[in-house]
Amino acid sequence: MIRRDIVDTAGRPAWALISQVEHARIAGEMAAAWSGTVAALPEAREEFLAAVYHHDDGWLPWELRPTVVDGRPREFLEMPIDEALAIWRRSIAVALNYGVSSAYAVSGHFAALCRRAHDEKPHDDSWRHLAEEFLDEQTQLQAEWRAQVAERSESPTAAQSQLDRGVHGLQFFDLLSLWLSCARRNDADEITVADFCTLRATPRRSEGDAAEILVEPWPFDEATLELSLPVKAVPRADYATDDALAQALQSPAVAPTTLRFRLVSF
C-alpha cells in the first residue's frame, strides 16, 4: 500500500491510501499505451504487459486488512521481511499464470529490490537469512524459466536479452507509476532505468482535478494519456491498532476518492 500525504475537503491533513494493485494497473496502462518509438517493449509483448499489470497482485490478501506501524497506516516500504517475501512470492506465482516470460520479469524485479535492500544497509541475521533464501530460490526459478524460453528460441542469447528487457521494462513502468502515485510533484524529474530508457516529467498547471504532466520525449501512441487512481482517505491521526485503522477505512470518505493524471506531449 502507498501512503500519500493529502489535505481533505475541509483543509485538514489526511492520508490517501493507494492499493499496490491499482498502482500496478496504471503502470500497465502506460505500458499498453507505449508506442515503442523511445524504447522498444520486449518481443513477448502480451506476457510483458501481463507482468506489468499484475506484478503486485500478491498484495490483494494483505490489502483486505492493512496494518499500522508507529500509529500510521503501514506502507510498502515498511513491511516486515517475512510479509514482504510472502507477497512477492504470491505475485510471482500469479505472473506464472501468464507465461514464463511474465514470471521471469516479476521475479527479476523483486529479486532486484531484495538484493538492493540486502546490500544497502545492515540487517540482523534472521533478515539476511530470509532474504538470501529468497534470492537463491529466485535464481533457481529464473534459470529454469530461462532454459524453457531458450528451448523455443533460435538464439538463446537473444532470448536472454529479451528476458532481461522484460525485467528492466517492468522496473521502468513501476518507477514511473510510483512517481505519479506517491506524492504531489512540483518539480521536474528524470524517470530512468539505464537499460530501458529515460523520460523527463515536468509538472504543469492542473486543470480541474487532474495533475498535468509534460513528458519528454513523448513515448505514447496518443498525444494525451489520462490516468485515474482510486484512493481510500483517512484522517492523519495516531492509529493505535489495526482495528482502529479498519474502522477509519469504513467511515465516510474525508477527501476525493480518485487521483487523476493527464500526461501530455506539449
C-alpha positions in Angstrom: 0.0 0.0 0.0 1.1 3.5 -0.8 0.6 6.2 1.9 0.3 9.7 0.4 0.0 13.0 2.3 -3.1 14.9 1.2 -5.4 17.6 2.5 -9.1 16.7 2.9 -12.0 18.7 1.7 -12.1 20.7 4.9 -8.4 21.6 4.7 -7.3 19.1 7.3 -4.2 16.8 7.0 -5.1 13.3 5.8 -3.6 10.2 4.2 -4.6 8.8 0.8 -4.1 5.0 0.9 -3.4 3.6 -2.6 -3.6 -0.1 -3.4 -0.4 -1.6 -4.8 -2.7 -3.4 -7.3 -4.1 -0.1 -8.5 -0.6 1.4 -8.8 0.4 -1.7 -10.9 -2.8 -1.2 -13.1 -1.8 2.4 -14.1 1.8 1.1 -14.8 0.2 -1.4 -17.1 -2.0 1.2 -18.8 1.2 3.2 -19.5 2.9 0.2 -20.9 -0.1 -0.7 -23.1 -0.1 2.8 -24.5 3.6 2.8 -25.2 4.4 3.4 -28.9 7.9 1.9 -29.0 9.5 5.0 -30.6 11.5 5.9 -27.5 12.3 2.3 -26.4 11.1 -1.0 -27.6 9.0 -3.3 -25.5 10.0 -7.0 -25.2 9.0 -9.1 -28.2 6.7 -11.2 -26.0 4.5 -8.1 -25.6 1.4 -9.7 -24.1 3.3 -11.6 -21.5 5.2 -8.4 -20.7 2.1 -6.4 -20.3 0.6 -9.0 -18.1 3.7 -8.8 -15.9 3.4 -5.1 -15.6 -0.4 -5.1 -14.9 -0.2 -7.9 -12.3 3.2 -7.6 -10.7 1.6 -6.5 -7.4 -1.3 -8.9 -7.3 0.3 -10.7 -4.4 -0.8 -7.7 -2.2 -4.5 -8.5 -2.5 -4.9 -10.5 0.7 -2.9 -8.1 2.8 -4.8 -5.0 1.5 -8.1 -6.5 2.7 -6.7 -6.0 6.2 -3.9 -3.4 6.2 -1.8 -2.9 9.4 -0.3 0.0 11.2 3.2 0.9 12.2 4.1 3.7 14.7 0.4 4.8 14.6 0.4 5.2 10.8 -1.1 3.0 8.1 1.8 0.8 7.0 3.1 1.4 3.5 5.0 -0.9 1.2 8.5 0.3 2.3 7.7 -0.5 5.9 6.8 -4.2 5.6 8.5 -6.8 7.7 10.7 -9.0 5.6 8.7 -12.2 6.0 5.5 -10.5 5.0 7.1 -8.7 2.0 8.6 -12.0 0.7 5.3 -13.8 1.0 3.6 -11.0 -1.0 6.4 -11.1 -3.6 6.1 -14.9 -3.9 2.4 -14.7 -4.5 2.9 -12.0 -7.2 5.4 -14.2 -9.0 3.0 -17.2 -8.8 0.3 -15.1 -10.3 2.6 -13.9 -13.1 3.4 -17.5 -14.0 -0.2 -18.0 -15.0 0.5 -15.6 -17.9 3.7 -17.3 -19.0 7.3 -17.9 -18.1 8.4 -14.5 -19.5 5.9 -12.8 -17.2 7.1 -14.8 -14.2 10.7 -14.1 -15.1 10.1 -10.3 -15.3 8.3 -10.2 -11.9 10.8 -12.5 -10.3 13.7 -10.4 -11.6 12.0 -7.2 -10.4 11.5 -8.4 -6.8 14.9 -10.1 -6.7 16.5 -6.7 -7.6 14.5 -5.0 -4.8 15.6 -7.7 -2.3 19.2 -7.5 -3.4 19.3 -3.8 -3.1 17.8 -3.8 0.4 20.2 -6.6 1.4 23.3 -4.7 0.2 22.4 -1.1 1.1 22.2 -1.3 4.9 22.9 -3.7 7.7 20.3 -6.2 8.9 20.1 -8.8 11.6 20.9 -12.4 10.8 17.3 -13.5 10.6 16.5 -10.8 8.0 19.6 -11.7 6.0 18.8 -15.4 6.1 15.3 -14.9 4.7 16.5 -12.5 2.0 19.3 -14.8 0.9 16.9 -17.8 0.8 14.6 -15.8 -1.4 17.4 -14.7 -3.7 18.7 -18.3 -4.1 15.1 -19.5 -4.8 14.5 -16.9 -7.5 17.9 -17.5 -9.1 16.9 -21.2 -9.5 13.5 -20.4 -10.8 14.9 -17.9 -13.3 17.4 -20.4 -14.6 14.5 -22.9 -15.2 12.4 -20.3 -17.0 15.4 -19.1 -19.0 16.0 -22.6 -20.2 12.4 -23.0 -21.2 12.5 -19.8 -23.2 15.8 -20.7 -24.8 14.4 -24.1 -25.9 11.9 -22.5 -28.2 14.2 -19.7 -29.4 16.6 -19.8 -32.4 19.0 -17.8 -30.4 19.5 -18.3 -26.6 21.5 -15.1 -26.4 18.6 -13.1 -28.0 16.2 -14.9 -25.7 18.2 -13.9 -22.6 18.3 -10.3 -23.9 14.5 -10.2 -24.3 14.0 -11.6 -20.8 16.3 -9.0 -19.3 14.4 -6.3 -21.2 11.3 -7.5 -19.6 12.8 -7.1 -16.2 14.1 -3.6 -17.0 10.9 -2.5 -18.6 8.8 -3.6 -15.6 11.2 -1.7 -13.4 10.7 1.4 -15.5 6.9 1.4 -15.6 6.8 0.5 -11.9 9.1 3.6 -11.2 7.0 5.9 -13.4 3.8 4.8 -11.7 5.3 5.3 -8.3 6.5 8.8 -9.2 2.9 9.7 -10.1 1.3 7.9 -7.1 3.4 8.5 -4.1 3.3 12.3 -3.8 2.1 15.5 -5.4 5.0 16.6 -7.7 6.1 20.2 -8.1 9.5 19.9 -9.8 10.7 18.3 -13.0 12.3 14.9 -12.6 14.0 12.2 -14.7 12.5 8.8 -14.6 15.2 6.4 -15.7 16.1 2.8 -15.8 19.5 2.6 -17.5 18.9 -0.5 -19.6 15.4 0.6 -20.7 15.0 4.4 -21.2 14.9 7.9 -19.6 12.0 10.3 -19.6 11.7 13.8 -18.2 8.5 14.5 -16.4 7.6 18.2 -15.7 4.5 19.1 -13.6 2.4 21.8 -15.2 -0.8 23.5 -14.2 -3.6 21.3 -13.0 -6.8 21.5 -15.0 -9.9 20.6 -12.9 -8.9 17.8 -10.6 -6.2 16.3 -12.9 -2.5 16.8 -12.4 -1.0 17.6 -15.8 2.5 16.3 -16.5 4.6 17.1 -19.6 6.6 14.1 -20.7 9.7 14.3 -22.9 10.4 12.7 -25.2 6.9 11.7 -25.8 6.6 7.8 -25.7 2.9 7.1 -26.1 0.6 6.4 -29.1 -1.7 9.3 -28.5 -0.9 13.0 -27.7 -2.6 12.8 -24.3 -2.8 9.9 -21.8 -5.4 10.1 -19.0 -4.9 8.0 -15.9 -7.0 7.7 -12.7 -6.2 6.1 -9.4 -8.8 5.3 -6.7 -7.8 6.0 -3.2 -9.1 5.5 0.3 -8.6 8.5 2.5 -8.3 8.6 6.3 -7.6 11.4 8.7 -4.0 11.8 9.7 -4.2 10.5 13.2 -2.4 8.2 15.6 -3.9 4.7 14.9 -3.1 2.6 17.9 -4.3 -0.7 16.4 -5.1 -2.4 13.1 -8.8 -2.3 14.2 -8.7 1.4 14.6 -7.4 1.8 11.0 -10.1 -0.6 9.8 -12.8 1.4 11.5 -11.4 4.6 9.9 -11.4 3.0 6.5 -15.1 2.1 6.9 -16.0 5.7 7.8 -17.3 8.2 5.2 -14.6 9.5 2.8 -12.8 12.6 4.1 -11.3 13.6 0.7 -11.8 13.0 -3.0 -11.6 9.2 -3.8 -9.8 9.5 -7.1 -6.4 10.9 -8.1 -6.3 11.9 -11.8 -3.3 12.5 -14.0 -3.0 13.9 -17.6 0.2 13.1 -19.4 0.8 15.5 -22.3 3.3 15.9 -25.1 3.2 19.7 -25.4 
